[in-house]
Amino acid sequence: AVDYSSVVSRDSILKTRCGRTAITESFLQRQILKLEKQIRVLFGKKYYASQVFVTFETEKGQRMALQGITDAQFEIKRQRRLRDGSENSDVIEAVTFQGEVLEADEPPEPSAVLWRQIGVSQKTRLVQYSLTTFLTTLAVLVVAIVVMYLERNKDEYWVGLPAVFVSVMNTVVPAFCKIISSYESHDADGDYQVSLYSKITFVRWFNTAILFTVITPFDKTIDSQEGLLKNVFAVFLAEMVTAPALKMLDITSHFKKHFLAPRCKTQTEMNLHFRGTFYFLAERYTDMTKIFFLTCWYAVIFPVGYFWGAVSLGVYYWTDKFCVMRTWAAASALGTQLSKLSRQFFAINVLALAVLSSYWWSGFPYDNVCSCGDLDNQDREECDVEYFSSQLIRSNSTWENVTINLECSDGDNVENLICLPNQVWSNVTVNTQENLAHLDLDPSELRANVNSTVNLTDLYFYCNQDLLRQYSFPAIPVFYGGEEWMTDDQYYLSTAFGWTSVAFLIGLLWLMFGDYIMEKFFAQFKNTYDPFATKDQYIDFSCVPEIFGYVPQYVHKQFQYPLLACDTDSIDTNLIPWECDSSGFDYWNLIYDVDGWQGQTRTRSHKTPTTDTIPNSTPVFSVIKHYPPAWFNREDDEADGGTRS
């Protein structure tokens, strides 16, 4: 019989809440027996290695291996391109394993490898990523609809409610992104962080900056009372207060520590509630970039945003520093994927500054009205006095679709829309649509008066100054008739910013894809791997105890330690990137939960397996080997009287 006491003790952690056991131990044992039968069926299947991780003792050894494999890969491509297989065949054979040429790359950090998700097909990953991206977009649309409703009805609630709602959603929606992204498959935590970073950045950039630009009417852009600037200022204040306050409160962590932990029945379960809040470096990056993006997006029309942006980043720095040092759990070591992607996003912020500056400068004075007094507009049909008078008079002596406010030459304001026929008109302005059939005047006489007295400087016509909503890029005035409403200085400034945005766009595209394009281009002529790209430190792997090995394991938040998935008897346990309690590593090793798998030599209690080993040509669990240098074993024997275990 198999001893399940240790398994029940560990797994019962999952079934206890607030000091009350949800299920009985006997029921859990029956479930384990049922699962054991299913596991034994899986023992009989054949499994193949999907990836192999190799750690070299020296940097030189690693670089020589990569050099040999990349040379062989280049030679194969060259032969396929030239259809020539007669040259350098020895280069290919040197790195051939079971008839296949190996492919190699530098792996992520050991603690960042997601062992459970290795081997998932690219098709499955594409479907998962597409689905999570769709759900993220749907969440953004829901937030946009709610913000539009609050903006239109803010007088009924509170003027600052839309901005506060956006700030809260910048915390809630990223939490939703974390949940759905956990169903994606990635080989390393860095790849997962990149996926999460992209989603959260899209959410926060759109909610914080782009959304209010979309929902605010163009002629309300610089309105100090109901316009865009008031919302931008409210967003800065909300982001500066709401997000840091939620982080400092850390409601979930305090609930676990002060409510759930005192009611736990075991020390192990209580320890789980004191691990701190898990945080993601991707989310911390987006907190910075959203403020920077908001500042760059509205830099022209809200220049004080530079000050508020600096204050917000300062608040974020101190709150994050406190949380990292005091309340948050330790994060896993990541590679360079996230930092490289972050540099690209910061470059996008600078591009947004250049592009939006050209649009903001071109939009002044934000009223969609052009004057006929401008020399460039006097040839337009709308500025012709005869055309103007014909729009005022109809054949039935009825004024339609216009309202005329007139000021008589003697200075008396006439609110009945017209002066006496024998007086001279000095000002005419078209305001709104109204039917004025009650006026009884001779159309020809009125037309004559208009022709002779109306000044072109008093006439205006509609012109669309909103190049952003016309999707006009680049926003260069000469292409879109900007001379109709722009001053000379404004015209030259908009032109400069427009061409600058084009230059920044080209630079950004080169920054994002230039290295990849150049690498693919030169890869047609030579092996692009350079073993001397970085300096060899001449420090051996075994000389640095802080460097760990690639030990297959499964991390689950419900367990205090990761669950090992390999036989660790033949390795130095210092290669495992964590230290366990007095129960030892065997207690947290999955290979001892069920006996009988191919290659099993002992049980968790160091006894011979009581069940027959199921025949299988391939291992069931991951295989790990350690070949330390001779000097390492000698020093270890002298220090401990034997190998470390």
C-alpha positions in Angstrom: 0.0 0.0 0.0 1.1 3.6 -0.7 1.4 6.0 2.2 -0.7 9.0 1.4 -0.4 10.8 4.8 2.1 13.3 3.5 0.1 13.9 0.3 -3.1 14.5 2.3 -1.3 16.8 4.7 0.1 18.9 1.9 -3.0 19.0 -0.4 -5.4 19.7 2.5 -4.0 23.2 2.5 -6.1 23.9 -0.6 -9.3 22.9 1.2 -9.2 24.9 4.4 -10.7 28.4 4.6 -11.0 30.6 7.7 -10.2 27.8 10.0 -12.9 25.4 8.8 -12.2 22.3 6.8 -14.3 22.2 3.7 -14.0 18.4 3.0 -13.0 15.4 5.0 -9.7 13.7 4.8 -11.2 10.4 3.8 -12.9 12.0 0.8 -9.6 13.5 -0.2 -7.9 10.1 0.0 -10.6 8.6 -2.3 -10.0 11.4 -4.8 -6.2 10.8 -4.7 -6.8 7.0 -5.4 -8.9 8.0 -8.4 -6.3 10.3 -9.7 -3.6 7.7 -9.2 -5.3 5.4 -11.6 -5.4 8.1 -14.2 -1.7 8.9 -13.6 -0.7 5.3 -14.0 -2.3 5.3 -17.4 -0.2 8.3 -18.3 2.9 6.5 -17.1 2.5 4.1 -20.0 2.5 6.8 -22.7 5.6 7.8 -24.6 7.0 11.3 -24.0 9.6 13.3 -26.0 11.7 16.1 -24.9 10.6 19.5 -26.2 13.5 21.6 -25.0 16.9 20.9 -23.5 18.6 23.4 -21.2 22.4 23.2 -21.0 24.5 25.2 -18.5 28.3 25.4 -19.3 31.0 25.7 -16.8 32.6 28.6 -18.7 31.4 31.3 -21.0 33.9 30.2 -23.6 32.3 26.7 -23.7 28.8 28.3 -24.2 30.0 30.5 -27.0 31.9 27.8 -28.8 28.7 25.6 -28.8 26.5 28.5 -30.1 29.2 29.3 -32.7 29.2 25.7 -34.0 25.4 25.4 -34.1 24.8 28.7 -35.8 27.6 27.9 -38.4 25.8 24.7 -39.2 22.4 26.4 -39.5 23.9 29.0 -41.9 25.6 26.3 -44.0 22.3 24.5 -44.4 20.6 27.6 -45.5 23.4 28.3 -47.9 23.2 24.9 -49.4 19.5 25.1 -49.8 19.8 28.5 -51.5 22.6 27.3 -53.9 21.3 23.7 -54.1 24.8 22.6 -53.2 25.4 19.9 -50.6 29.1 19.1 -51.3 30.8 21.7 -49.2 31.3 21.9 -45.4 29.4 18.7 -44.7 31.6 18.2 -41.6 30.3 21.4 -40.1 26.8 20.1 -40.2 27.6 16.6 -39.0 29.4 18.1 -35.9 26.1 19.4 -34.5 23.7 16.7 -35.8 21.8 14.7 -33.3 19.8 11.7 -34.4 19.8 13.0 -38.0 18.5 16.5 -37.0 20.6 19.7 -36.9 20.2 21.2 -33.5 18.9 24.7 -33.0 20.2 26.7 -30.0 19.6 30.0 -28.4 20.4 31.7 -25.1 17.7 30.8 -22.5 16.0 33.0 -19.9 16.9 33.0 -16.3 16.3 29.6 -14.5 13.6 31.1 -12.2 11.8 32.6 -15.2 11.3 29.4 -17.1 7.6 28.3 -17.1 8.2 24.5 -17.2 4.6 23.5 -17.3 3.9 25.4 -20.5 6.9 24.3 -22.5 6.0 22.3 -25.6 2.7 23.9 -26.3 2.2 24.3 -30.1 2.4 27.7 -31.8 -1.2 27.3 -33.1 -2.5 26.9 -29.6 -0.6 29.9 -28.4 -1.9 32.0 -31.3 -5.5 31.1 -30.5 -5.0 31.9 -26.8 -3.3 35.3 -27.5 -6.0 36.2 -30.0 -8.8 35.4 -27.5 -7.2 37.4 -24.6 -6.5 40.3 -26.9 -10.2 40.3 -28.0 -11.3 40.3 -24.3 -9.0 43.1 -23.5 -10.3 45.2 -26.3 -13.9 44.4 -25.2 -13.1 45.6 -21.7 -11.7 48.9 -23.1 -14.8 49.5 -25.1 -17.0 48.9 -22.1 -15.0 51.4 -20.1 -15.2 53.9 -23.0 -19.0 53.6 -23.1 -19.3 54.2 -19.4 -17.0 57.2 -19.5 -19.0 58.7 -22.4 -22.2 58.4 -20.4 -20.6 59.9 -17.3 -19.1 62.8 -19.4 -22.5 63.6 -20.9 -24.3 63.5 -17.5 -21.6 64.8 -15.2 -23.7 67.7 -14.2 -26.1 65.2 -12.6 -23.4 63.4 -10.6 -20.0 65.0 -10.1 -17.8 66.9 -12.6 -14.7 64.9 -11.7 -16.4 61.5 -11.7 -15.3 60.5 -15.3 -11.6 61.1 -14.4 -11.9 59.2 -11.1 -13.6 56.3 -12.9 -10.8 56.2 -15.4 -8.2 56.1 -12.7 -10.0 53.2 -10.9 -10.4 51.3 -14.1 -6.7 51.7 -14.7 -6.3 49.4 -11.7 -9.3 47.1 -12.3 -8.9 46.3 -16.0 -5.2 45.4 -15.6 -6.2 43.0 -12.9 -8.6 41.5 -15.4 -5.8 41.3 -18.0 -3.7 39.4 -15.5 -6.4 36.8 -15.1 -7.0 36.2 -18.8 -3.3 36.3 -19.6 -2.7 33.5 -17.1 -4.4 31.2 -19.6 -1.8 31.9 -22.3 1.1 29.6 -22.8 4.7 31.0 -22.7 8.1 29.4 -22.3 9.4 32.0 -19.9 8.0 34.5 -17.5 9.6 37.3 -19.5 7.4 36.4 -22.5 4.3 36.4 -20.3 5.4 39.8 -18.9 5.8 41.1 -22.5 2.3 39.9 -23.4 0.8 41.5 -20.2 2.8 44.7 -20.7 1.3 45.1 -24.2 -2.3 44.6 -23.0 -2.0 46.9 -19.9 -0.2 49.6 -21.9 -3.0 49.6 -24.5 -5.7 49.8 -21.7 -4.0 52.5 -19.7 -2.9 54.7 -22.6 -6.3 54.6 -24.2 -8.2 55.2 -21.0 -5.9 57.9 -19.7 -5.2 60.0 -22.8 -6.9 58.9 -26.0 -10.4 58.4 -24.7 -11.1 62.0 -23.6 -9.7 63.3 -27.0 -12.2 61.0 -28.8 -15.3 61.9 -26.7 -14.7 65.7 -26.4 -16.1 67.9 -29.3 -13.5 69.7 -31.2 -14.8 73.2 -30.4 -14.6 72.3 -26.7 -10.9 71.5 -26.8 -9.6 74.7 -25.1 -12.9 75.6 -23.3 -11.8 76.3 -19.7 -15.3 75.4 -18.3 -16.5 72.3 -20.1 -13.6 71.5 -22.4 -10.9 68.9 -22.7 -8.4 70.8 -20.5 -10.5 70.4 -17.4 -10.7 66.6 -17.9 -7.0 66.4 -18.5 -6.2 68.2 -15.3 -8.7 66.0 -13.4 -7.0 62.8 -14.9 -3.6 64.0 -13.6 -5.0 64.6 -10.1 -6.9 61.3 -10.1 -3.9 59.3 -11.3 -1.6 61.0 -8.8 -3.9 60.1 -5.8 -6.1 57.1 -6.7 -3.6 54.6 -7.9 -1.0 55.2 -5.2 -3.7 55.1 -2.5 -4.9 51.7 -3.7 -1.4 50.4 -3.7 -0.7 51.7 -0.2 -4.0 50.3 1.2 -3.2 46.8 -0.2 -6.7 45.7 0.9 -6.3 42.0 -0.2 -3.0 41.5 1.6 -4.2 43.1 4.8 -7.4 40.9 4.7 -5.3 37.8 4.4 -2.8 38.9 7.2 -5.3 40.2 9.7 -8.4 38.1 9.1 -7.6 34.8 7.4 -4.2 34.1 8.9 -5.3 34.2 12.6 -8.0 31.6 11.8 -5.7 29.1 10.1 -5.1 25.7 11.8 -1.6 25.1 10.5 1.6 27.1 10.5 2.1 26.3 6.8 -1.3 27.7 5.8 -0.8 30.8 7.8 2.6 31.3 6.1 0.8 31.4 2.8 -1.1 34.5 3.9 2.1 36.4 4.8 3.9 36.0 1.5 2.9 39.5 0.4 1.2 40.8 -2.7 2.5 39.4 -6.0 3.4 42.2 -8.4 4.4 42.3 -12.0 7.2 44.3 -13.4 5.1 44.8 -16.6 2.4 46.6 -14.6 5.0 48.8 -12.9 6.4 49.9 -16.3 2.9 50.8 -17.5 2.3 53.0 -14.5 5.3 55.2 -15.6 4.5 55.1 -19.3 0.9 56.1 -18.9 1.8 59.3 -17.1 4.6 60.0 -19.6 2.2 59.3 -22.5 -0.5 61.6 -21.0 2.0 64.4 -20.7 3.3 64.0 -24.2 -0.3 63.6 -25.7 -1.5 67.0 -24.3 1.9 68.8 -24.1 0.9 71.7 -26.5 -2.6 72.5 -25.1 -1.7 71.6 -21.5 2.0 72.5 -20.9 1.6 72.5 -17.2 1.2 68.7 -17.6 5.0 68.5 -17.5 4.9 69.6 -13.9 2.0 67.4 -12.9 3.6 64.5 -14.7 6.8 65.0 -12.7 4.9 65.2 -9.5 2.9 62.0 -10.3 6.1 60.0 -11.2 7.6 61.2 -7.9 4.6 59.9 -6.0 4.7 56.6 -7.9 8.4 56.2 -7.1 8.0 56.6 -3.3 4.9 54.4 -3.1 6.5 51.7 -5.2 9.7 51.8 -3.2 7.7 51.4 0.1 5.6 48.5 -1.3 8.7 46.7 -2.8 10.6 47.0 0.5 7.7 46.4 2.9 4.6 44.7 1.5 5.1 43.1 -1.9 6.4 39.6 -2.5 9.7 39.0 -4.2 9.5 38.9 -8.0 11.2 36.3 -10.2 14.3 37.2 -12.1 13.5 38.2 -15.7 15.5 38.5 -18.9 15.9 41.5 -21.1 12.7 41.2 -23.1 10.7 43.6 -20.9 13.4 46.3 -20.8 13.9 46.2 -24.6 10.1 46.4 -25.2 9.9 49.3 -22.7 12.5 51.3 -24.6 10.3 51.0 -27.7 7.2 52.2 -25.8 9.1 55.2 -24.5 10.1 55.9 -28.1 6.3 55.7 -29.0 5.7 58.4 -26.3 8.1 60.7 -28.0 6.5 60.0 -31.4 3.1 60.8 -29.8 4.5 64.1 -28.6 5.7 65.0 -32.2 2.5 63.8 -34.0 -0.1 65.3 -31.6 1.8 68.6 -31.3 1.3 69.0 -35.1 -2.4 68.4 -34.7 -2.9 70.6 -31.7 -1.0 73.5 -33.3 -3.0 73.2 -36.5 -6.4 73.3 -34.7 -6.2 76.8 -33.2 -8.5 78.7 -32.6 -10.7 75.5 -32.4 -14.0 77.1 -33.6 -14.3 75.8 -37.2 -14.9 79.3 -38.4 -12.9 81.1 -41.1 -12.9 84.9 -41.8 -13.6 86.3 -45.2 -11.3 89.2 -44.3 -8.3 86.9 -44.8 -6.8 87.6 -48.3 -6.5 83.9 -49.0 -10.3 83.4 -48.5 -11.7 86.4 -50.4 -12.0 84.4 -53.7 -14.2 81.8 -52.1 -17.9 81.6 -53.0 -19.0 81.9 -49.4 -17.2 85.3 -49.2 -18.9 86.8 -52.3 -21.4 89.5 -51.2 -23.9 88.6 -53.9 -23.8 84.9 -52.8 -24.2 86.0 -49.2 -27.3 88.1 -50.0 -28.8 85.4 -52.2 -28.6 83.0 -49.2 -30.6 85.5 -47.1 -33.5 86.2 -49.5 -35.9 83.8 -51.0 -38.4 84.4 -53.7 -41.3 84.5 -51.3 -39.8 87.2 -49.2 -39.1 84.8 -46.4 -35.8 84.4 -44.6 -35.0 80.8 -44.2 -32.3 78.9 -42.2 -30.5 82.1 -41.0 -30.7 84.6 -38.3 -29.2 88.0 -38.8 -28.0 90.3 -36.0 -27.6 93.8 -37.3 -26.1 96.9 -35.8 -27.3 100.2 -37.2 -24.9 103.0 -38.1 -26.2 105.2 -35.3 -25.1 102.6 -32.7 -28.6 101.5 -31.7 -28.7 97.8 -31.3 -31.7 96.4 -33.0 -32.8 93.0 -31.7 -35.6 92.6 -34.2 -33.0 91.4 -36.7 -33.1 94.4 -39.2 -32.8 98.1 -39.3 -35.0 100.5 -41.2 -34.4 100.4 -44.9 -33.0 103.9 -45.1 -30.2 103.1 -42.6 -26.8 101.7 -43.4 -25.8 98.3 -42.1 -22.4 98.2 -40.4 -22.2 94.6 -39.1 -23.8 91.3 -40.2 -23.2 87.9 -38.5 -24.8 84.6 -39.3 -25.5 82.7 -36.0 -28.3 80.1 -36.1 -31.1 78.7 -38.1 -34.5 80.3 -37.7 -37.5 81.0 -40.0 -38.2 84.7 -40.0 -41.3 84.9 -42.3 -42.8 87.7 -40.3 -40.4 90.3 -41.9 -42.1 92.2 -44.6 -39.4 93.7 -46.9 -38.9 93.9 -50.6 -36.2 91.2 -51.4 -34.6 93.3 -54.1 -34.3 96.3 -51.9 -32.8 94.2 -49.1 -30.4 92.5 -51.5 -29.3 95.9 -52.7 -28.7 97.1 -49.2 -26.7 94.0 -48.4 -24.5 94.3 -51.5 -23.7 98.0 -50.8 -23.1 97.9 -47.0 -21.9 94.5 -45.9 -18.1 94.5 -45.2 -16.1 91.3 -46.1 -14.4 91.4 -42.7 -17.7 90.9 -41.1 -18.4 87.6 -43.0 -17.4 84.1 -41.8 -17.8 80.6 -43.2 -17.5 77.1 -41.9 -14.2 75.3 -42.3 -13.1 72.0 -40.7 -10.0 72.7 -38.6 -9.9 69.3 -37.0 -7.2 67.4 -39.0 -7.0 64.7 -36.3 -10.6 63.5 -36.9 -10.0 63.7 -40.6 -7.2 61.1 -40.2 -4.9 63.5 -42.0 -1.3 62.5 -41.7 1.1 64.2 -41.6 -0.7 67.3 -40.4 1.0 69.7 -42.8 -1.2 72.7 -43.6 -0.3 73.0 -47.2 -1.9 69.6 -47.9 -5.2 70.4 -46.1 -6.0 74.1 -46.7 -4.6 75.3 -43.4 -4.1 78.8 -44.7 -7.9 79.3 -44.5 -7.7 79.8 -40.7 -4.0 79.8 -39.6 -1.9 82.8 -38.8 1.5 82.9 -40.5 3.4 81.8 -37.3 0.9 79.1 -36.7 1.2 77.9 -40.3 5.0 77.6 -40.2 5.0 76.0 -36.7 2.4 73.4 -37.8 4.5 72.6 -40.9 7.6 72.2 -38.8 5.9 69.8 -36.4 4.2 67.9 -39.2 7.5 67.1 -41.0 9.1 66.4 -37.6 6.4 63.8 -36.9 7.3 62.1 -40.2 11.0 62.0 -39.3 10.1 60.6 -35.8 7.9 57.9 -37.3 10.6 56.8 -39.7 13.1 56.7 -36.7 10.7 54.7 -34.6 10.1 52.1 -37.3 13.9 51.7 -37.7 14.3 51.4 -34.0 11.7 48.7 -33.8 12.5 46.7 -36.9 15.9 48.0 -38.2 18.1 45.5 -36.3 15.8 42.6 -37.3 15.9 43.7 -41.0 19.7 44.1 -41.0 20.3 40.8 -39.2 18.1 39.0 -41.8 19.8 40.7 -44.6 23.4 39.9 -43.5 22.3 36.4 -42.5 22.1 35.7 -46.2 25.9 36.1 -46.5 27.4 35.1 -43.2 26.7 33.8 -39.7 25.5 36.8 -37.7 26.3 35.3 -34.3 29.3 37.0 -32.8 30.9 35.2 -29.9 33.0 38.3 -29.0 30.0 40.7 -28.8 30.4 40.7 -25.0 33.5 40.3 -22.9 34.3 37.0 -21.3 34.4 37.5 -17.6 36.5 34.4 -17.0 34.3 33.4 -14.0 33.3 29.7 -13.9 29.7 28.7 -13.2 30.7 26.7 -10.0 32.5 29.7 -8.6 29.2 31.8 -8.2 26.8 30.3 -5.6 24.1 32.8 -6.6 23.8 31.3 -10.1 21.3 28.4 -10.1 20.6 25.6 -12.5 17.6 24.8 -14.7 15.7 22.5 -12.3 12.2 21.6 -13.6 9.5 22.7 -11.2 5.9 23.9 -11.0 5.0 27.1 -9.1 1.5 27.4 -7.6 0.4 30.2 -5.3 -1.5 27.7 -3.1 1.8 26.0 -2.1 4.5 27.5 0.1 7.3 26.2 -2.2 7.5 25.1 -5.8 6.8 21.5 -6.7 9.9 19.7 -8.2 9.4 17.5 -11.2 12.7 15.7 -11.6 15.0 13.3 -9.7 17.4 15.6 -7.7 19.5 12.8 -6.2 22.3 13.2 -8.8 22.7 17.0 -8.5 23.9 19.5 -6.0 20.8 20.8 -4.3 22.4 24.3 -4.2 21.4 24.4 -7.9 17.8 24.6 -6.8 16.9 28.3 -6.7 15.1 28.2 -3.3 15.5 26.7 0.1 12.9 24.6 1.7 11.9 23.9 5.4 12.9 21.0 7.6 10.8 18.6 5.6 13.4 18.5 2.8 13.2 18.8 -1.0 11.7 15.3 -1.3 8.5 16.4 0.4 8.0 19.0 -2.4 8.9 16.6 -5.2 6.1 15.4 -7.4 7.9 12.2 -8.6 7.3 10.5 -5.2 3.6 11.1 -5.1 2.8 8.0 -7.1 5.2 5.0 -7.4 5.9 2.9 -10.4 7.2 5.3 -13.1 10.0 4.4 -15.4 13.4 4.8 -13.8 12.2 5.2 -10.2 14.8 4.1 -7.7 13.3 4.9 -4.3 10.3 6.4 -2.6 10.0 9.6 -0.6 11.1 7.8 2.5 14.2 6.3 0.8 12.7 2.9 0.5 12.5 0.5 -2.5 9.3 1.1 -4.6 6.6 -1.3 -3.4 4.9 -1.4 -6.9 6.3 -2.8 -10.1 7.8 -0.3 -12.4 5.7 0.3 -15.4 7.8 -0.4 -18.6 8.4 2.6 -20.7 11.1 3.5 -23.2 11.2 7.1 -22.3 11.3 8.9 -18.9 8.1 10.2 -17.5 9.5 13.1 -15.6 12.3 15.6 -16.6 15.8 14.3 -16.5 18.5 16.5 -14.9 22.2 15.8 -14.7 25.1 17.6 -13.0 28.7 17.2 -14.1 30.7 19.5 -11.8 34.5 20.0 -12.5 37.0 17.9 -10.6 38.2 20.8 -8.5 34.7 21.5 -7.3 34.2 17.9 -6.0 37.6 18.0 -4.2 36.8 21.3 -2.4 33.4 20.0 -1.5 34.8 16.8 -0.1 37.3 18.7 2.0 34.6 21.1 3.3 31.7 18.7 4.0 33.2 15.3 3.9 31.2 14.5 0.9 29.1 15.9 -1.9 26.4 18.4 -1.0 22.9 17.1 -1.1 
